[in-house]
Amino acid sequence: MSRTLHLIKHGKPQFVAGVPAHEWPLAPDALTELPALAARLDPRPDVIVCSLEPKAHATAQALAGHLGVPLRPMHGLHEQLRYTVRFHADPADFQAEYRAFFAQPDELVVGDSRIQRD
């Protein structure tokens, strides 16, 4: 029996200056495309698993509700740790920092080396 794993990114976050990215909620219009996403999932999932981050949990909860399947939030599925990363109001500044990130794959350029406690 084969299994399929669908990896789905959370909906668009609401950026909040001064708040770590892992605490951001979803933007008000973040789930407008959810029905179209759900229709493309083939095979249909039996369960939705997500991190405990608000934006990921809210996305997963909406998808699980739409599909009528169980939701299983789990520890350890968080995104890159960014406790100490500054907020980039200017998209060009954000893009420059992430170009440096990808140019130095063996260095901690963006993010935090601390372990996140959910």
N, C-alpha and C positions, 0 to 999 in steps of 0.2 A: 504494500500500500504506500503510495507516495503522499507526501505532505507538501503544502505550499505555505510559505511565509510571506505575507505582505508587509513591507516596511512603509509606513505612512508618516510623513512629517506633520507636526501639529499645524493648526491653522495660524494665520497671520497674528502675531502678538501685538498687544498694545504696548508700545515702548514707553517706559516710565523712567525718566532721568532720576538718578540717585537710588534706584531699586535694582538689585541684581537681576540679571536676565532670567535666572531660573525661577524668579518670583513673579514675572510678568503674567498678566492675564491675557486672554484672547481679545483681539480688537472686536468692536461691535459687529462688524461685517465679516468676521473670519470664517463663518461656516455656511456662507451662501451657496457654495459649490458642493456641500456635503452630499446631497442626493445624487448628483452626477458621479461623484467619487464612489459612492456605495454601489451604484449601478455597474461600474467598471470592475468591481472586485470579482474575479473568477479564478478559482472557485470562491464561493461565499465563505467567509470565515465562520468558525464555530464559536470563537471567543475573541475578545479584543483585550490585549495586554498593553499597559502603558506605564510611564513613569508617574511619580507623584507630583511633578511640576504642574502648576495650575493650568498652563496653556495646553500641555499634553493631555492632562486628565480631562479637561473640558472637551477637547476634540474627541478623545476616545469615548467619553461618556455619551456624547451626541451620536457618534457613529454606532456604538453598541445599541443605543436606544432605537435608532433608525432601522437597524438590522434585526433587532429583537434577539440579541445574543448577550451572554454574560460579559461583564467588564471585570478585569483582574488587574488593578493597580499593583505595581511591584517596586520594591526598593532596587536601587542600582541601575536603573535604566535612564538616568539623567544625562543631559547633554554635557558638553565641555564645561568644566568649571571656570567661571568668570567672576568670582567674588571681587577681585581687585582690578578688573578691567574697567576703564573709564567708558562712559556713555559717549557715543559719537553722534552729535546732532548733525554734522555735515557728512553726507554719504561718501564724499571723496576721501575724507579722513579715514572713515571705516574701511574703504576699499584699499587704501594705501597700507593700513596696518595688516590687513589680511593677505595682501601681496607678499609682505615680509614674512608672514606666517608660513605660506606655502613655499617660499624661497629657501626656508631654513627648516626642513622637516625633522632634523635631529635636535632642535633647540626649542625650549619653551619660550615662544615669542608672545603669544596671546593665551591667557587662561591662568589657572591657578593650580599649583601642584598639591594643594591640600586635598584631603579626601572629604567628599561631601557626606554629611550625615542626613539621611532622609528622616 
